[in-house]
Amino acid sequence: MKRYARPLSAALLAVTFLSAVTLCSGLPASVARADDRDGPIFNVVHFDVIPATVNGVDFLQTAYALLFKYRDQSAGDEGLESFRVLNLVPPTTNHSEIVQVWKSYEDYKDHLAQPDTIAFRFDVQGNPMFGGECCIGSPIDDRQYSLVKSFNAPWSAKSIPSIVGPSGVLYVITYVELLQEGNVALGQAELVAYGAETARVNGSHVLSYNVLQQLDRPNRYAVLEIWDSQANYTSWQGLTATTGFVAKITPLLGSPFDHRLTILCGETYSDSAGCIAP
């Protein structure tokens, strides 16, 4: 059943205003430009927490508790196919990627209007309850993507193991920026061809491989991979298929690849080790 946006109290109306105007992240910039989009829609979010304790408030513990609560509260939102909180592999444990998959762009926009979403964004960006200082070091960075091509299981497949922490599967997010002058179509073709080769050669080691295109900046892409182990992923990076792909696509890039290796978060966060199993 659809969870419609409930009437907002005066406090939540203030939160809405602060999120959209002062904090600049309650409504991602691409929403204002959006027209009708075909699904699925991937919303990929950068979430960076300040590793500090101020006035007795542990920013890491507070921020991740709020993030896990927000994820769980979003489970009933119509159109949500997947919501994963991913933590960069140690030792960088205060940076995370949030990946949501929505059936449609309209479902994603409805989610933004939910009080739970608004409250989460306010709380981690300076809620006076936490002294106005907690918890993140930069505004939440939302980017929406459409699916270009998927190999093996879909990203949101229930068959993907849900083991939390370093003993689980490896999630890799790679950000790709192509030069716009005639390189986008060629670069996309290279990304898709390499994805097909990666899935074909590695078989069951690659659980899911997805090429995404950013909605508001079509020269930008994200590649989402799920591997059975970091060792198998690392081994593939040194083989001819990968080095040859990198050599071919590098002249088409506007900036170097941005690879982010991550693990799945559950309900428990350690300041020193990041997301760990309960």
C-alpha positions as CSV (number, residue, x, y, z in Angstrom):
1,M,0.0,0.0,0.0
2,K,1.3,3.4,-0.9
3,R,2.6,5.5,2.0
4,Y,1.4,9.0,1.1
5,A,3.1,12.0,2.6
6,R,1.4,12.9,5.8
7,P,0.5,16.5,6.8
8,L,3.6,18.2,8.2
9,S,3.7,19.9,11.5
10,A,5.2,23.4,11.9
11,A,8.5,21.9,12.9
12,L,8.6,19.6,9.9
13,L,7.7,22.5,7.6
14,A,10.7,24.3,9.0
15,V,12.8,21.2,8.3
16,T,11.6,21.2,4.7
17,F,12.6,24.8,4.3
18,L,16.0,24.3,5.8
19,S,16.6,21.2,3.9
20,A,15.8,22.7,0.5
21,V,17.2,26.2,1.0
22,T,19.8,26.3,3.8
23,L,21.2,22.7,3.6
24,C,20.8,22.4,-0.1
25,S,20.1,18.6,0.0
26,G,16.5,18.1,0.9
27,L,15.7,18.2,-2.8
28,P,18.5,17.1,-5.2
29,A,19.1,19.5,-8.0
30,S,18.1,17.1,-10.7
31,V,14.6,16.8,-9.4
32,A,13.8,20.3,-10.5
33,R,14.7,19.4,-14.1
34,A,13.1,16.0,-14.2
35,D,10.5,15.0,-16.7
36,D,8.9,11.6,-16.9
37,R,11.5,8.8,-16.5
38,D,11.3,5.1,-17.2
39,G,12.4,2.9,-14.4
40,P,14.2,1.5,-12.7
41,I,15.7,4.6,-11.2
42,F,18.9,4.3,-9.2
43,N,19.6,6.9,-6.5
44,V,23.2,6.8,-5.5
45,V,24.2,8.9,-2.5
46,H,27.5,9.9,-0.9
47,F,27.4,10.0,2.8
48,D,30.5,11.3,4.7
49,V,30.5,11.6,8.5
50,I,32.9,13.6,10.5
51,P,34.9,11.2,12.7
52,A,34.6,13.2,15.9
53,T,33.0,13.4,19.3
54,V,31.8,16.9,20.2
55,N,30.0,17.9,23.5
56,G,29.6,14.2,24.2
57,V,28.0,13.4,20.9
58,D,29.8,10.6,18.9
59,F,29.1,11.8,15.3
60,L,29.8,8.3,13.8
61,Q,27.5,6.4,16.1
62,T,24.8,9.1,15.9
63,A,24.9,9.4,12.1
64,Y,24.8,5.7,11.4
65,A,22.0,5.1,13.8
66,L,20.0,7.7,12.0
67,L,20.9,6.3,8.6
68,F,19.9,2.7,9.6
69,K,16.6,4.0,11.0
70,Y,15.9,6.0,7.8
71,R,16.6,2.9,5.7
72,D,14.2,0.8,7.8
73,Q,11.5,3.5,7.8
74,S,11.8,3.7,4.0
75,A,11.0,0.0,3.5
76,G,7.3,0.6,3.1
77,D,7.6,3.3,0.5
78,E,5.9,2.4,-2.7
79,G,8.2,1.5,-5.6
80,L,11.2,0.8,-3.5
81,E,13.0,-2.3,-4.9
82,S,16.3,-2.1,-3.0
83,F,17.9,0.1,-0.3
84,R,21.5,-0.8,0.6
85,V,23.8,1.1,2.9
86,L,27.4,0.4,1.9
87,N,30.5,1.3,3.9
88,L,33.9,1.8,2.3
89,V,36.3,-1.1,3.1
90,P,38.6,-0.4,6.1
91,P,40.6,1.7,7.0
92,T,38.3,4.4,5.5
93,T,35.2,3.7,7.6
94,N,33.5,7.1,7.8
95,H,32.5,7.2,4.1
96,S,29.5,5.4,2.8
97,E,27.5,5.0,-0.4
98,I,23.7,4.6,-0.2
99,V,22.1,2.9,-3.2
100,Q,18.3,2.9,-3.7
101,V,16.5,1.4,-6.6
102,W,13.0,2.7,-7.4
103,K,10.4,1.4,-9.9
104,S,9.9,4.9,-11.3
105,Y,11.1,8.5,-10.9
106,E,7.7,9.4,-9.5
107,D,8.2,6.9,-6.7
108,Y,11.5,8.4,-5.9
109,K,10.1,11.9,-5.8
110,D,7.3,10.8,-3.5
111,H,9.9,9.3,-1.2
112,L,11.7,12.7,-0.9
113,A,8.4,14.2,0.5
114,Q,8.1,11.7,3.3
115,P,8.6,13.2,6.8
116,D,11.0,10.3,7.6
117,T,13.3,11.4,4.7
118,I,13.1,15.1,5.6
119,A,13.8,14.4,9.3
120,F,16.8,12.2,8.5
121,R,18.4,14.8,6.3
122,F,17.8,17.5,8.9
123,D,19.1,15.4,11.8
124,V,22.5,14.6,10.2
125,Q,23.1,18.1,9.0
126,G,22.9,20.2,12.2
127,N,19.8,19.4,14.3
128,P,19.9,21.6,17.4
129,M,19.2,18.5,19.4
130,F,22.8,17.5,18.8
131,G,24.2,21.0,19.5
132,G,23.8,22.1,15.8
133,E,27.1,20.4,14.9
134,C,26.4,16.8,14.1
135,C,27.2,14.9,11.9
136,I,28.3,15.0,8.3
137,G,31.2,16.9,6.8
138,S,29.5,17.9,3.5
139,P,26.0,18.1,2.1
140,I,24.4,14.8,1.1
141,D,25.2,14.2,-2.6
142,D,22.3,12.5,-4.5
143,R,22.6,11.4,-8.1
144,Q,19.9,9.7,-10.1
145,Y,20.6,7.2,-12.9
146,S,18.8,5.1,-15.4
147,L,19.8,1.6,-16.2
148,V,21.8,1.1,-19.5
149,K,22.6,-2.6,-19.2
150,S,22.7,-5.2,-16.6
151,F,24.6,-8.5,-16.6
152,N,23.9,-11.6,-14.4
153,A,21.5,-10.9,-11.5
154,P,19.9,-7.4,-11.2
155,W,21.4,-5.2,-8.5
156,S,18.2,-5.5,-6.4
157,A,17.9,-9.3,-6.8
158,K,16.9,-11.1,-3.6
159,S,19.5,-13.8,-4.5
160,I,22.4,-11.5,-3.6
161,P,23.8,-12.7,-0.2
162,S,23.0,-10.2,2.5
163,I,26.0,-11.0,4.8
164,V,27.1,-7.9,6.6
165,G,30.7,-6.7,7.0
166,P,34.0,-7.7,5.4
167,S,33.1,-11.4,5.3
168,G,30.3,-10.7,2.9
169,V,30.4,-10.0,-0.9
170,L,32.2,-7.0,-2.3
171,Y,30.2,-4.1,-3.7
172,V,32.1,-1.8,-6.2
173,I,30.8,1.6,-7.4
174,T,32.8,3.2,-10.1
175,Y,32.1,6.8,-11.3
176,V,32.9,7.5,-14.9
177,E,32.9,10.9,-16.5
178,L,33.2,11.0,-20.3
179,L,34.3,14.0,-22.4
180,Q,31.1,15.4,-24.0
181,E,32.6,16.2,-27.5
182,G,31.4,13.1,-29.4
183,N,32.7,10.6,-26.8
184,V,29.5,9.7,-24.9
185,A,28.1,7.1,-27.3
186,L,31.5,5.5,-27.9
187,G,32.4,5.5,-24.2
188,Q,29.0,3.9,-23.2
189,A,29.6,1.2,-25.8
190,E,33.0,0.5,-24.2
191,L,31.5,0.3,-20.7
192,V,28.8,-2.1,-21.9
193,A,31.2,-4.3,-23.8
194,Y,33.6,-4.5,-20.9
195,G,30.6,-5.4,-18.6
196,A,29.6,-8.2,-20.9
197,E,33.2,-9.5,-20.9
198,T,33.6,-9.2,-17.2
199,A,30.4,-11.3,-16.6
200,R,31.3,-13.8,-19.3
201,V,34.8,-14.6,-18.1
202,N,34.3,-14.5,-14.4
203,G,31.0,-16.4,-14.3
204,S,29.6,-16.9,-10.8
205,H,32.3,-14.7,-9.3
206,V,30.4,-11.6,-10.6
207,L,27.0,-11.7,-9.0
208,S,25.7,-8.5,-10.6
209,Y,27.1,-5.9,-13.1
210,N,25.2,-2.8,-14.0
211,V,26.0,0.2,-16.2
212,L,24.1,3.3,-15.3
213,Q,23.7,6.8,-16.9
214,Q,23.1,9.9,-14.8
215,L,19.8,11.6,-15.6
216,D,20.8,15.2,-15.5
217,R,24.3,14.8,-16.8
218,P,24.3,12.1,-19.5
219,N,28.1,12.2,-19.9
220,R,28.4,10.7,-16.4
221,Y,28.0,7.1,-15.6
222,A,28.2,4.8,-12.6
223,V,29.1,1.1,-12.8
224,L,27.7,-1.0,-9.9
225,E,29.4,-4.4,-9.4
226,I,28.9,-7.2,-6.9
227,W,31.7,-9.8,-6.6
228,D,31.9,-12.9,-4.4
229,S,35.2,-11.7,-3.0
230,Q,37.6,-8.8,-3.1
231,A,40.4,-11.2,-4.1
232,N,38.6,-12.2,-7.3
233,Y,37.8,-8.5,-8.1
234,T,41.4,-7.5,-7.6
235,S,42.7,-10.3,-9.7
236,W,40.5,-9.3,-12.6
237,Q,41.8,-5.7,-12.5
238,G,45.3,-6.9,-13.4
239,L,44.3,-9.1,-16.4
240,T,44.6,-8.1,-20.1
241,A,40.8,-7.7,-20.6
242,T,40.8,-4.9,-17.9
243,T,44.0,-3.2,-18.8
244,G,43.0,-3.2,-22.5
245,F,39.6,-1.7,-21.6
246,V,41.2,1.0,-19.5
247,A,43.7,1.9,-22.3
248,K,40.8,2.2,-24.9
249,I,38.5,4.3,-22.7
250,T,41.0,6.6,-21.0
251,P,41.3,9.0,-24.0
252,L,37.5,9.4,-23.8
253,L,37.4,10.3,-20.1
254,G,37.1,13.8,-18.6
255,S,38.6,12.6,-15.3
256,P,40.1,9.4,-13.9
257,F,37.9,6.5,-12.8
258,D,36.6,6.8,-9.2
259,H,36.5,3.3,-7.8
260,R,34.8,2.8,-4.4
261,L,35.1,-0.7,-2.8
262,T,32.4,-1.2,-0.2
263,I,30.8,-3.7,2.2
264,L,27.2,-4.1,3.3
265,C,25.9,-2.5,6.5
266,G,23.4,-4.0,8.8
267,E,22.5,-2.6,12.2
268,T,25.8,-2.3,13.9
269,Y,28.6,0.3,13.3
270,S,32.0,0.4,15.0
271,D,33.9,3.6,15.0
272,S,37.2,1.8,14.3
273,A,36.0,-1.0,12.0
274,G,33.0,0.5,10.2
275,C,30.0,-1.7,9.5
276,I,30.2,-5.1,11.3
277,A,28.0,-8.1,11.8
278,P,25.9,-7.9,15.0
